[in-house]
Structures are given as structure tokens and as C-alpha cells.
Amino acid sequence: AGTRNGARVVRNTGGKASVLYDFPGQEVTALDVGAGFVAVASNEFADAPAPQGDAAKDAAARLKRPKPGKGKVYALAFDGKAEELYAIDSSHVSALEIEAQTGAVFVGLAQEGRVMRVTRAGERALYADADERQVVSLELASAAPHFVTSDGVAVYRLKDKSPEGVWTSAVLDAKVPARFGQLEFRSGGKGAL
């Protein structure tokens, strides 16, 4: 379980709770268990104003749209070691899902309407981008892969990936007049040239 008022991951077994790890930040918003590790989303927010005791003022404070926090995603290994996989200062993390085949982690952002894919090897890529502000649920490993957003509510279904790819090289400038006399292509994989 993840906690608020301290970003802790707690294990509850047989009625006994023990803290597995105390992460930086104020809350753990999402967890997912994979092969050999737990993906953990830990968020940090600006301090919220203290309740004033006036019910009307407290209700008005709750209705104000909170500013985005800062989010981090960690891999917590079963041996208790934690490694940071992803950090973002412009949004907190609202959803996580581990890709079972590869161990990559899908990260749903709460401010930019994006789903990022990060790996333990340090690779990061934008996986999906929605018009809505907050990604609240990820079901990318299901038979019908989809994710859900809020601020308006929408469900996005992902289509199968195209089997073809495109690679565009950066501009290569020799800085002097030059004649290139040979062009060579190399590729690999199924159906390679």
C-alpha cells in the first residue's frame, strides 16, 4: 500500500504492517507489481493551506484547482533497493502500469495528459498524448489497450502498432565542398533488406 502524509510503501501481512521504503515527497499515488520489483509513483506538492475551521471556507479551498506537483517514479526491488526511473517537475504522476513482457513502466501524468514509457535502462519515450489534462487509469496490457483521462472524461483505445518504421537522419554537413561516393544501407529484424 502507498501512504499520504509521507510517501511510504507499506506491506501488510497477517495483520502486521511494516514500512518497506520511505520515498521523498508527500504521497504515493500509484503502485504496480512486476517481475522482481514494484513501480512506485511518489509526488511532492506545495504545502496546502491549513483548515480554518469555517466549513464554507474549507469547502471553497477544496474546490480550487490545485497546482500541479512534482512527480517521480521509482523501481523498488524486492530486496529493498530503490532506483529512480523518471522525474518531472511540471506534473505529478497519477497512474502506473508495468509492461509484463519487458518490465518497462507506463507513467500517466496528471497535468499534461501524457503517457510516458520508461525502462530501468534509462530509456524514456512519449507513448500517448491526450487533449485532456489528467491520465487517471492505464489498462495498456489488456486485450483492448486503453487509458482514461479526466478534466473532461475520455477513454482512449490504442490501435495496433504499424509494422513499418521511418528513420530520418539529422542533417550531416561536411562544412566544405565534398562528394560522397558510396551509400550503404544496413538493417536487421524480420523482413530486413
C-alpha positions as CSV (number, residue, x, y, z in Angstrom):
1,A,0.0,0.0,0.0
2,G,1.1,3.6,-0.6
3,T,0.5,6.3,2.0
4,R,-0.3,10.0,2.1
5,N,1.2,12.5,4.6
6,G,4.5,10.8,3.9
7,A,5.3,8.8,0.7
8,R,5.7,5.4,2.2
9,V,5.2,1.9,0.8
10,V,3.8,-0.4,3.4
11,R,3.4,-4.2,3.4
12,N,0.5,-5.7,5.3
13,T,0.9,-9.4,6.1
14,G,-1.1,-11.3,8.6
15,G,-2.4,-8.1,10.2
16,K,1.1,-6.6,10.7
17,A,2.2,-3.6,8.7
18,S,5.8,-2.8,8.0
19,V,7.3,0.1,6.1
20,L,9.3,-1.1,3.1
21,Y,10.5,2.3,1.9
22,D,10.0,6.0,2.8
23,F,10.2,7.9,-0.5
24,P,10.8,11.6,-0.9
25,G,7.5,13.6,-1.4
26,Q,4.2,13.7,0.4
27,E,2.2,10.8,-1.2
28,V,2.4,7.6,-3.1
29,T,-0.4,7.8,-5.8
30,A,0.1,4.6,-7.7
31,L,1.8,1.2,-7.4
32,D,2.2,-1.8,-9.7
33,V,3.9,-5.1,-9.0
34,G,6.1,-6.6,-11.7
35,A,8.7,-9.3,-12.0
36,G,11.2,-8.6,-9.2
37,F,10.2,-5.0,-8.5
38,V,7.3,-2.7,-7.6
39,A,6.8,0.5,-9.6
40,V,6.1,3.4,-7.2
41,A,4.8,7.0,-8.1
42,S,5.8,9.5,-5.4
43,N,4.6,13.1,-5.6
44,E,5.5,16.3,-4.0
45,F,3.1,19.2,-3.7
46,A,3.3,22.8,-2.4
47,D,2.1,23.0,1.1
48,A,-1.7,23.1,1.3
49,P,-3.3,25.8,3.5
50,A,-4.3,24.6,6.9
51,P,-8.1,24.3,7.6
52,Q,-9.6,27.4,9.1
53,G,-12.4,25.7,10.9
54,D,-15.0,27.5,8.8
55,A,-17.0,24.9,6.8
56,A,-17.7,27.4,3.9
57,K,-14.1,28.4,3.6
58,D,-12.8,24.8,3.8
59,A,-15.3,23.8,1.0
60,A,-14.1,26.7,-1.1
61,A,-10.5,25.8,-0.6
62,R,-11.2,22.2,-1.7
63,L,-12.9,23.4,-4.9
64,K,-9.9,25.5,-6.0
65,R,-7.9,23.6,-8.7
66,P,-4.6,22.5,-7.1
67,K,-1.4,23.4,-8.8
68,P,0.5,20.5,-10.3
69,G,3.0,18.8,-8.1
70,K,6.3,17.2,-9.0
71,G,6.4,13.5,-9.7
72,K,8.9,10.8,-9.5
73,V,8.7,7.1,-10.4
74,Y,10.9,4.5,-8.7
75,A,11.6,0.8,-9.1
76,L,11.6,-0.7,-5.6
77,A,13.3,-4.1,-5.9
78,F,12.1,-7.0,-3.7
79,D,15.4,-6.8,-1.8
80,G,14.5,-3.2,-0.7
81,K,16.7,-1.2,-3.1
82,A,15.1,1.7,-4.8
83,E,16.2,3.4,-8.1
84,E,14.7,6.5,-9.7
85,L,13.3,5.8,-13.2
86,Y,11.7,9.1,-14.1
87,A,11.2,12.6,-12.6
88,I,9.2,15.5,-13.8
89,D,8.8,19.0,-12.3
90,S,5.8,20.2,-14.3
91,S,3.4,17.4,-13.4
92,H,2.7,14.8,-10.7
93,V,2.1,11.2,-11.6
94,S,-1.4,9.8,-11.4
95,A,-1.2,6.3,-12.8
96,L,1.3,3.5,-13.4
97,E,1.4,0.2,-15.2
98,I,4.2,-2.3,-15.8
99,E,4.6,-3.9,-19.2
100,A,4.9,-7.6,-18.3
101,Q,6.9,-8.7,-21.3
102,T,9.7,-6.0,-21.0
103,G,9.4,-4.7,-17.4
104,A,9.0,-1.1,-18.8
105,V,6.8,1.2,-16.8
106,F,4.0,3.3,-18.3
107,V,3.6,6.6,-16.5
108,G,0.3,8.5,-16.6
109,L,0.8,12.3,-15.9
110,A,-1.7,14.4,-14.1
111,Q,-1.1,17.7,-15.8
112,E,0.0,17.2,-19.4
113,G,-2.4,14.4,-20.4
114,R,0.6,12.2,-21.4
115,V,1.6,8.6,-21.0
116,M,5.3,8.1,-20.9
117,R,7.1,4.7,-21.3
118,V,10.3,4.4,-19.2
119,T,12.7,1.5,-18.7
120,R,15.1,0.5,-16.0
121,A,17.9,1.0,-18.5
122,G,17.1,4.8,-18.7
123,E,15.1,4.9,-21.9
124,R,12.2,7.4,-22.0
125,A,9.6,7.9,-24.7
126,L,6.3,9.6,-25.1
127,Y,3.8,6.8,-25.6
128,A,0.5,8.7,-25.9
129,D,-0.7,12.3,-25.7
130,A,-4.3,13.2,-24.9
131,D,-6.1,16.5,-25.1
132,E,-7.4,16.2,-21.5
133,R,-5.3,17.3,-18.6
134,Q,-5.0,14.2,-16.4
135,V,-4.4,10.5,-17.1
136,V,-6.2,8.6,-14.3
137,S,-6.1,5.0,-15.3
138,L,-3.9,2.8,-17.5
139,E,-5.0,-0.6,-19.0
140,L,-2.4,-1.0,-21.7
141,A,-1.8,-4.7,-21.1
142,S,-5.4,-5.6,-21.6
143,A,-6.9,-7.3,-24.7
144,A,-8.3,-3.9,-25.7
145,P,-5.4,-1.5,-24.6
146,H,-6.8,1.8,-23.3
147,F,-6.3,4.6,-20.9
148,V,-8.8,7.0,-19.2
149,T,-8.4,10.8,-18.7
150,S,-10.3,13.4,-16.7
151,D,-10.9,17.2,-17.0
152,G,-13.1,16.1,-19.4
153,V,-13.5,12.4,-19.0
154,A,-12.4,10.4,-22.1
155,V,-11.4,6.8,-22.8
156,Y,-8.6,6.4,-25.4
157,R,-8.2,3.0,-27.1
158,L,-4.8,2.3,-28.6
159,K,-4.6,0.7,-32.1
160,D,-2.0,-1.9,-33.1
161,K,1.4,-0.6,-33.9
162,S,2.3,-0.3,-37.5
163,P,4.8,-2.9,-38.7
164,E,6.7,-0.3,-40.7
165,G,9.1,2.3,-39.4
166,V,10.6,5.5,-40.6
167,W,14.0,6.8,-39.7
168,T,15.1,10.4,-40.6
169,S,18.7,11.3,-40.2
170,A,19.9,14.6,-38.8
171,V,21.5,16.9,-41.4
172,L,25.1,16.0,-41.9
173,D,27.2,18.9,-43.1
174,A,30.8,18.4,-44.2
175,K,31.4,22.2,-43.8
176,V,33.4,22.2,-47.1
177,P,32.5,21.2,-50.6
178,A,32.5,17.4,-50.6
179,R,31.5,14.5,-52.8
180,F,30.2,11.4,-51.1
181,G,30.8,8.4,-53.4
182,Q,29.1,5.5,-51.6
183,L,25.8,4.9,-49.9
184,E,25.2,1.8,-47.8
185,F,22.1,0.5,-46.0
186,R,22.1,-1.9,-43.1
187,S,19.1,-3.2,-41.3
188,G,18.0,-6.1,-39.1
189,G,15.0,-8.0,-38.0
190,K,12.2,-9.8,-39.7
191,G,11.8,-8.7,-43.4
192,A,15.2,-6.8,-43.4
193,L,16.8,-5.7,-46.6
